[in-house]
Amino acid sequence: TVYIPKGTYDICKPLTIYGNTTLLLDNETILRRCHSGPLLKNGRRFGFYRGYNGHSHIHIKGGKFDMNGVSYPYNNTAMCIGHAEDIQLIGVTIKNVVSGHAIDACGINGLYIKSCSFEGFIDYSGERFYSEAIQLDIQVPGAFPKFGTTDGTITKNVIIEDCYFGPSELPEMGSWNRAIGSHASRHNRYYENIHIRNNIFEDIQGYALTPLKYKDAFIINNKFINCEGGIRYLGVRDGKNAADVMTGKDLGSQAGINMNIIGNEFKGSMSKDAIHVRNYNNVKHKDVLIVGNTFNNSTQSIHLEDIDTVFLSPVEAGIQVTTINVDEIKK
């Protein structure tokens, strides 16, 4: 166990945390980036980690990790965590990120994030529209350059609960382009057993949640406040995201399995859909449940496309629901 007392600490190079470590920070402790790299990573550069066998059983509680993006406007990620099991963050604040992620969780089995706050993001380049505060990721070429093998290890068994995603107190640092999601995949690899619940997403500049080919996912009791879009759930069309991990051969479209969107609140106008479910090439998502959600603005809409069965509870009057290539809608 490592304890960091109250104070502001200027961090001049990336910190490395090793397995079986508990890092406790006073609630008034600030680790402030003063370089161009990440703040924290769980492996050494060129480390040859495979599967979930990297530095694991890492628990971080309390404190603020400030990427200091106004003073150090360099694209990077605050916490780069890869090839590991049992990663926990409780009561942590990560803020003022430039273009990257607050957390890149790449090839993690067992990720628990509770009562954390993700505040402040800017993309000076204008090219990182897909950048999530928390990226649930897969170890493939280009995904996780810090260390480890690109062996197709995917993140699974995740709980993210009671967290806040929004702007920081600095006027330059707005809200995130996306809050939680994924934008890489491979054939027959699924982000599996994912629970996103009781979070607040505020002023997100794109879709707040962007699950990609998830299996057994539960998005429950979250609040979406003045976000441009709510939840976008896609499968994989073709190209590298449809490739076999070993051969690189494009094996075609795949869809997700068992997505549950329950009891969420959508507040404020939206330029994108509140809930957008879609796949490609007549390959259909299996079992999508959308029940008990509330919508309070006529600009909010639901788009359902390429699904075998949707369980959809009634929505408020004035909320447009579009269905395309859906086999069965149960109400």
C-alpha positions as CSV (number, residue, x, y, z in Angstrom):
1,T,0.0,0.0,0.0
2,V,1.3,3.5,-1.0
3,Y,-0.2,6.6,0.7
4,I,0.1,10.0,-0.8
5,P,-0.7,12.8,1.7
6,K,-2.5,16.1,1.0
7,G,-0.6,18.4,-1.4
8,T,0.0,19.2,-5.1
9,Y,2.7,17.1,-6.7
10,D,4.1,18.1,-10.1
11,I,4.7,14.9,-12.1
12,C,7.6,15.2,-14.6
13,K,7.5,11.8,-16.2
14,P,4.9,9.0,-16.3
15,L,4.4,7.0,-13.2
16,T,4.4,3.2,-13.3
17,I,2.3,1.2,-10.9
18,Y,3.0,-2.5,-10.4
19,G,0.8,-5.5,-9.5
20,N,-0.8,-6.1,-6.1
21,T,-0.6,-2.4,-5.2
22,T,-3.1,-0.2,-3.4
23,L,-2.6,3.5,-4.0
24,L,-4.4,5.7,-1.4
25,L,-4.5,9.4,-2.0
26,D,-5.9,12.1,0.4
27,N,-9.0,13.7,-1.1
28,E,-6.9,17.0,-1.3
29,T,-4.0,15.3,-3.1
30,I,-3.4,16.5,-6.7
31,L,-1.0,14.7,-9.1
32,R,-0.4,17.3,-11.8
33,R,1.1,16.4,-15.1
34,C,4.1,18.5,-16.2
35,H,5.2,16.6,-19.3
36,S,3.7,15.3,-22.5
37,G,3.0,11.7,-21.6
38,P,0.4,9.9,-19.5
39,L,0.2,10.3,-15.7
40,L,0.0,6.6,-14.8
41,K,0.5,3.2,-16.5
42,N,0.7,-0.4,-15.3
43,G,3.6,-1.6,-17.4
44,R,7.0,-0.7,-18.7
45,R,7.6,0.4,-22.3
46,F,8.3,-2.7,-24.5
47,G,7.0,-5.0,-21.7
48,F,5.9,-8.2,-23.3
49,Y,2.6,-8.8,-21.5
50,R,0.0,-11.2,-22.8
51,G,-3.6,-12.0,-22.1
52,Y,-4.6,-10.8,-18.6
53,N,-1.2,-11.6,-17.2
54,G,0.2,-8.1,-16.8
55,H,0.4,-6.1,-13.6
56,S,-2.9,-6.8,-11.9
57,H,-4.8,-6.4,-8.6
58,I,-4.3,-2.6,-8.6
59,H,-6.6,-0.5,-6.4
60,I,-6.6,3.3,-6.5
61,K,-8.7,5.3,-4.1
62,G,-9.1,9.1,-3.8
63,G,-7.2,12.1,-5.1
64,K,-7.1,14.1,-8.3
65,F,-5.2,13.3,-11.4
66,D,-4.9,16.5,-13.3
67,M,-3.6,16.2,-16.9
68,N,-3.0,20.0,-16.8
69,G,-4.0,20.4,-20.4
70,V,-4.0,24.2,-20.6
71,S,-0.4,24.4,-19.5
72,Y,0.7,21.1,-21.3
73,P,-1.5,20.9,-24.4
74,Y,-0.3,17.5,-25.5
75,N,-2.5,14.6,-26.6
76,N,-2.3,11.8,-24.1
77,T,-4.3,9.6,-21.7
78,A,-4.3,10.0,-17.9
79,M,-4.3,6.3,-17.0
80,C,-3.1,3.6,-19.4
81,I,-4.1,0.2,-18.0
82,G,-3.6,-2.9,-20.1
83,H,-3.3,-6.7,-19.9
84,A,-4.6,-7.0,-16.3
85,E,-7.1,-8.4,-13.9
86,D,-8.9,-6.7,-11.0
87,I,-8.4,-3.0,-11.5
88,Q,-10.4,-0.8,-9.2
89,L,-10.8,3.0,-9.0
90,I,-12.9,4.5,-6.2
91,G,-13.4,8.2,-5.5
92,V,-10.9,9.3,-8.0
93,T,-11.1,12.5,-10.1
94,I,-9.4,12.7,-13.5
95,K,-9.5,16.1,-15.2
96,N,-8.3,18.5,-18.0
97,V,-7.4,15.9,-20.6
98,V,-6.2,16.9,-24.1
99,S,-7.5,14.7,-27.0
100,G,-6.9,11.3,-25.2
101,H,-8.8,9.4,-22.6
102,A,-9.1,9.7,-18.8
103,I,-8.7,5.9,-18.7
104,D,-7.8,3.5,-21.5
105,A,-8.7,0.1,-20.2
106,C,-7.3,-2.2,-22.8
107,G,-7.5,-6.0,-22.2
108,I,-8.8,-5.9,-18.7
109,N,-10.7,-8.7,-17.0
110,G,-12.5,-7.2,-14.0
111,L,-12.7,-3.3,-14.0
112,Y,-14.5,-1.6,-11.2
113,I,-14.9,2.2,-11.3
114,K,-17.1,3.8,-8.6
115,S,-17.8,7.3,-7.4
116,C,-15.3,8.9,-9.7
117,S,-15.4,12.2,-11.5
118,F,-14.2,12.8,-15.0
119,E,-14.0,16.6,-15.6
120,G,-12.7,18.6,-18.5
121,F,-11.6,17.7,-22.1
122,I,-10.4,19.6,-25.1
123,D,-9.4,18.4,-28.6
124,Y,-7.1,21.1,-30.0
125,S,-6.6,19.0,-33.2
126,G,-10.3,18.6,-34.0
127,E,-9.6,15.1,-35.1
128,R,-10.5,13.1,-31.9
129,F,-14.3,13.1,-32.2
130,Y,-14.2,9.4,-31.1
131,S,-12.3,10.0,-27.9
132,E,-14.0,8.6,-24.8
133,A,-13.4,9.5,-21.1
134,I,-13.3,5.8,-20.4
135,Q,-12.3,3.6,-23.4
136,L,-13.1,-0.1,-23.0
137,D,-10.5,-1.4,-25.5
138,I,-9.0,-4.5,-27.2
139,Q,-5.3,-5.2,-27.6
140,V,-4.9,-4.9,-31.4
141,P,-2.4,-2.9,-33.5
142,G,-2.7,0.8,-32.9
143,A,-5.0,0.5,-29.9
144,F,-2.7,0.6,-27.0
145,P,0.8,1.8,-27.9
146,K,2.3,2.0,-24.4
147,F,3.2,-1.6,-23.9
148,G,2.2,-5.2,-24.3
149,T,1.3,-7.6,-27.1
150,T,-1.4,-7.1,-29.7
151,D,-3.0,-10.5,-29.0
152,G,-6.7,-9.6,-29.2
153,T,-7.2,-9.5,-25.4
154,I,-10.4,-7.7,-24.8
155,T,-11.9,-5.9,-21.8
156,K,-14.7,-7.7,-20.0
157,N,-16.5,-7.9,-16.6
158,V,-16.9,-4.2,-16.0
159,I,-18.8,-2.1,-13.6
160,I,-18.9,1.7,-13.8
161,E,-21.3,3.3,-11.3
162,D,-22.1,6.5,-9.4
163,C,-19.7,8.6,-11.6
164,Y,-19.9,12.0,-13.1
165,F,-18.8,13.0,-16.6
166,G,-18.7,16.7,-17.6
167,P,-16.7,19.9,-17.9
168,S,-14.1,21.1,-15.4
169,E,-14.0,24.5,-13.7
170,L,-11.6,25.8,-16.4
171,P,-13.3,27.7,-19.2
172,E,-11.1,26.0,-21.8
173,M,-12.0,22.5,-20.6
174,G,-15.4,21.5,-21.8
175,S,-17.1,18.2,-21.6
176,W,-16.1,15.0,-23.3
177,N,-16.7,14.0,-26.9
178,R,-17.9,10.7,-25.5
179,A,-18.1,9.4,-22.0
180,I,-17.8,5.6,-22.1
181,G,-17.4,3.4,-25.1
182,S,-15.3,1.4,-27.6
183,H,-14.2,2.0,-31.2
184,A,-12.1,-1.1,-32.0
185,S,-13.2,-4.8,-32.4
186,R,-12.3,-8.1,-33.9
187,H,-14.2,-11.1,-35.2
188,N,-15.7,-13.2,-32.3
189,R,-14.4,-10.9,-29.6
190,Y,-17.0,-9.2,-27.5
191,Y,-17.0,-6.7,-24.7
192,E,-18.9,-8.9,-22.3
193,N,-20.7,-8.4,-19.0
194,I,-20.6,-4.6,-19.0
195,H,-22.6,-2.7,-16.3
196,I,-23.0,1.1,-16.6
197,R,-25.3,2.4,-13.9
198,N,-26.3,5.4,-11.8
199,N,-24.0,7.8,-13.6
200,I,-24.5,11.4,-14.7
201,F,-23.4,12.5,-18.2
202,E,-23.5,16.2,-18.7
203,D,-22.9,18.3,-21.8
204,I,-21.3,15.4,-23.7
205,Q,-20.4,16.7,-27.2
206,G,-21.4,13.5,-29.1
207,Y,-23.1,10.3,-28.0
208,A,-22.4,9.8,-24.3
209,L,-22.2,6.0,-24.6
210,T,-20.9,4.2,-27.6
211,P,-20.9,0.4,-27.0
212,L,-19.6,-1.5,-30.0
213,K,-20.6,-5.2,-30.3
214,Y,-21.2,-5.7,-26.6
215,K,-22.6,-8.9,-25.1
216,D,-24.6,-9.0,-21.9
217,A,-24.6,-5.2,-21.3
218,F,-26.7,-3.3,-18.8
219,I,-27.1,0.5,-19.0
220,I,-29.3,1.3,-16.1
221,N,-30.5,4.4,-14.2
222,N,-28.2,6.9,-15.7
223,K,-28.9,10.6,-16.3
224,F,-28.1,12.2,-19.7
225,I,-28.2,16.0,-19.2
226,N,-27.9,18.3,-22.2
227,C,-25.9,15.8,-24.2
228,E,-25.8,16.0,-28.0
229,G,-26.7,12.3,-28.1
230,G,-27.5,9.5,-25.6
231,I,-26.6,5.9,-26.4
232,R,-25.3,4.6,-29.7
233,Y,-25.1,0.8,-29.9
234,L,-23.5,-0.5,-33.0
235,G,-22.2,-3.8,-34.4
236,V,-19.3,-4.2,-36.9
237,R,-19.7,-3.7,-40.6
238,D,-16.4,-4.9,-42.2
239,G,-12.7,-4.0,-42.5
240,K,-10.2,-4.4,-39.7
241,N,-12.9,-4.4,-36.9
242,A,-14.3,-7.6,-38.6
243,A,-10.9,-9.2,-39.0
244,D,-9.7,-12.5,-37.5
245,V,-7.2,-11.7,-34.7
246,M,-4.6,-14.2,-36.0
247,T,-4.9,-13.9,-39.8
248,G,-6.2,-10.4,-40.3
249,K,-8.8,-11.8,-42.8
250,D,-12.1,-9.9,-42.9
251,L,-14.8,-12.3,-41.8
252,G,-17.7,-10.0,-42.2
253,S,-20.3,-8.3,-40.1
254,Q,-21.2,-9.2,-36.5
255,A,-23.7,-7.8,-34.1
256,G,-24.1,-7.6,-30.4
257,I,-26.0,-9.8,-28.0
258,N,-28.3,-9.0,-25.1
259,M,-28.3,-5.2,-24.7
260,N,-30.4,-3.8,-21.8
261,I,-31.2,-0.1,-21.6
262,I,-33.4,0.4,-18.5
263,G,-34.6,3.3,-16.4
264,N,-32.4,6.1,-17.9
265,E,-33.4,9.8,-17.9
266,F,-32.8,11.9,-21.0
267,K,-33.0,15.7,-20.3
268,G,-32.6,18.6,-22.7
269,S,-32.4,19.0,-26.5
270,M,-30.4,16.5,-28.6
271,S,-29.0,16.9,-32.1
272,K,-28.4,13.1,-32.2
273,D,-30.7,10.2,-31.1
274,A,-31.3,9.6,-27.5
275,I,-31.1,5.9,-28.3
276,H,-29.6,4.7,-31.6
277,V,-29.3,0.9,-32.2
278,R,-28.0,-0.2,-35.6
279,N,-26.0,-2.8,-37.4
280,Y,-25.1,-3.6,-41.1
281,N,-25.5,-6.1,-43.9
282,N,-28.7,-7.6,-42.6
283,V,-26.7,-9.1,-39.6
284,K,-28.9,-8.4,-36.6
285,H,-28.4,-7.5,-33.0
286,K,-29.9,-10.2,-30.7
287,D,-32.3,-9.2,-27.9
288,V,-32.4,-5.5,-27.2
289,L,-34.4,-4.4,-24.2
290,I,-35.4,-0.7,-23.9
291,V,-37.8,-0.2,-21.0
292,G,-38.6,2.3,-18.3
293,N,-36.6,5.2,-19.8
294,T,-37.9,8.8,-19.7
295,F,-37.6,11.5,-22.3
296,N,-38.4,15.2,-21.7
297,N,-37.7,16.9,-25.1
298,S,-39.3,16.5,-28.5
299,T,-35.9,16.7,-30.2
300,Q,-35.0,13.4,-28.6
301,S,-35.6,10.3,-30.7
302,I,-35.1,6.5,-30.9
303,H,-33.6,4.7,-33.9
304,L,-33.8,0.9,-34.1
305,E,-32.3,-0.9,-37.1
306,D,-31.1,-4.4,-37.9
307,I,-32.4,-6.2,-34.7
308,D,-34.0,-9.5,-34.3
309,T,-36.1,-8.8,-31.2
310,V,-36.7,-5.5,-29.4
311,F,-38.5,-5.2,-26.1
312,L,-39.7,-1.6,-26.1
313,S,-41.9,0.0,-23.4
314,P,-44.1,3.0,-24.4
315,V,-42.3,6.3,-24.6
316,E,-43.6,9.9,-24.1
317,A,-45.8,11.4,-26.8
318,G,-43.8,13.4,-29.3
319,I,-40.7,11.1,-29.1
320,Q,-40.1,9.8,-32.6
321,V,-39.3,6.1,-32.9
322,T,-37.9,4.9,-36.2
323,T,-37.7,1.1,-36.9
324,I,-35.8,-0.4,-39.9
325,N,-35.3,-4.1,-40.5
326,V,-36.5,-5.2,-37.1
327,D,-38.0,-8.7,-36.9
328,E,-40.2,-8.3,-33.8
329,I,-41.1,-5.5,-31.4
330,K,-42.6,-6.6,-28.1
331,K,-44.2,-4.0,-25.9
